[in-house]
């Protein structure tokens, strides 16, 4: 009889311990170590070799440089996030909250590719064939040449893929799949880790582009051990509130492109529709000028994006003033409040400060410093910023206004959407006058307050 052994594995980083511990010594997470049973007499199937010759040592200077062939997925926003399309043999992990539209997006993608003579295979482990067919009928998708199967065994999925030989394969989802020979339940650390490793090795050995659907935890991160994200080529996250029809697709890891690209989609009754002009939906402002509302231009990936930044400064009702920031860095907000107090004579130490970026956009670059300072001043003094005004720039600790990248492209994007005024760093001032645009270059925080 097979002798069983147990080990304790952290479901956050995959670290293995001989006994249970409350805190993982590798990643520092609490209550993430679970017991996993393994059978020493059975060994999981491993696939040797990848696409291409990797058995010989070569000089790096002699390696031929050529563009990777990419396949377009039918969504320009999806192609943008992946770096221009999917690379054959790559493995993409896509996660998101339940109901975000992961399965809908992938089913639409496969239907598009199948109609363009691309062999596709859809493996579902959470739904029956009838449920997938009903969704395709509701979305009015062409289903001809879309190959589909219901299976939860990784070994049988690989056997089906060997028989079918698809160019694109979708596995929905990795948390319900299991590897034969591992006694733990599907979704456990060992099952997810071994299943993802086998799929990745098979996809690269057979040059099959594979999409793996993953679940997310309560805090919005991908569930499972961190090795799940390490073994794939791309990791994307489909985000969106349940009461909003807009979805954002963010790339967290990409071996074939940039990781700061953003794709915007809208969920309608016919499925996911891409938004080619995201600035238009994020600028759905009120017709009345209100204090604390400022429009800024942030650079996301390879394009500018206009978003609205709102600030509310109010007298605190409790002993300790609150500092709440949604969409921006909370630590940077605290730093800017200190700079505004020291170099702008704007004392808000006894005030509650609330910051919100409209539309659920997460701003991570420093060009939001100047709009944030303008929004705080506008709310604190009750002075509304003109609706046709756009602001961007970085603020230093000494109160100076520093330039940002792609200043001319930001101004052009604002002018395209009807903005006629702009407050920018002096070093970002265009060399030539822009017709129809009044630009106010500044060098200090105090100059911003004087303009407002």
Order of alpha helices (4+ residues) and beta strands (2+ residues): beta-beta-beta-beta-alpha-beta-beta-alpha-beta-alpha-beta-alpha-beta-alpha-beta-alpha-beta-beta-beta-beta-alpha-beta-beta-beta-alpha-beta-alpha-beta-beta-beta-alpha-beta-beta-alpha
